Amino acid sequence: MYVYGFIPDDFVIGIAVPLVKMLDGNKLRAVSQNYRLSLLSQIISKLFEMALMKLFGTQLQSDSLQYSFQSNSSCS
């Protein structure tokens, strides 16, 4: 995959699971904006991502506005 720049179709298949953001009553479950999606990926794709991060993690940078994806930082 690294050499040819090709990702198999099976690597991008996952299960989308809706998660409730806040539970302040049953009527909030009916509001679609109160959900976020979490994608359950296959283990082999996660292992490949971890291997890439181990090899190239020091060379990768995220945007300064992406607080949740930066190490030693939080949204608050």
C-alpha positions in Angstrom: 0.0 0.0 0.0 2.8 2.4 0.9 4.8 1.7 -2.3 1.9 1.6 -4.8 -0.4 4.2 -3.1 -3.3 1.8 -3.3 -5.7 1.1 -0.4 -7.9 -2.0 -0.7 -11.6 -1.5 -0.5 -11.8 -3.6 2.6 -9.7 -1.0 4.5 -12.4 1.7 4.2 -15.3 -0.5 5.3 -16.6 0.1 8.8 -19.7 0.2 10.9 -21.1 3.6 11.8 -22.6 3.6 15.3 -24.6 6.7 16.4 -23.8 7.9 19.9 -25.9 10.3 22.0 -24.0 13.5 22.9 -26.0 14.4 25.9 -28.6 12.5 27.9 -30.8 15.1 29.7 -34.0 13.4 29.1 -35.7 11.0 26.6 -36.9 13.8 24.3 -33.3 14.7 23.5 -32.9 11.3 21.8 -35.4 12.4 19.2 -33.2 15.3 18.0 -30.8 14.3 15.2 -28.3 17.0 16.2 -27.8 15.3 19.5 -26.0 12.4 17.9 -22.4 11.9 16.6 -21.1 9.0 14.6 -18.4 6.7 15.7 -16.9 4.5 13.0 -15.7 1.0 14.0 -12.9 0.1 11.6 -11.3 -3.2 10.9 -8.4 -4.2 13.0 -6.0 -4.6 10.0 -6.6 -1.0 9.0 -6.0 0.2 12.5 -2.7 -1.7 12.7 -1.6 -0.2 9.4 -2.4 3.3 10.7 -0.4 2.6 13.9 2.5 1.4 11.8 2.4 4.5 9.6 2.2 6.7 12.7 5.3 4.9 14.2 7.2 5.5 11.0 6.1 9.0 10.0 4.4 10.5 13.1 7.2 13.0 13.8 6.8 14.3 10.2 3.1 14.7 10.3 1.4 17.9 11.5 -2.2 18.9 12.0 -3.8 22.3 11.7 -3.5 24.5 14.7 -7.3 24.7 14.9 -7.6 20.9 15.3 -7.2 20.9 19.1 -8.6 17.4 19.7 -6.0 15.8 17.4 -2.9 17.4 19.0 -1.0 15.7 21.7 -1.0 17.3 25.2 -4.0 19.5 24.5 -7.8 19.4 25.0 -10.8 21.3 23.8 -11.1 23.2 27.1 
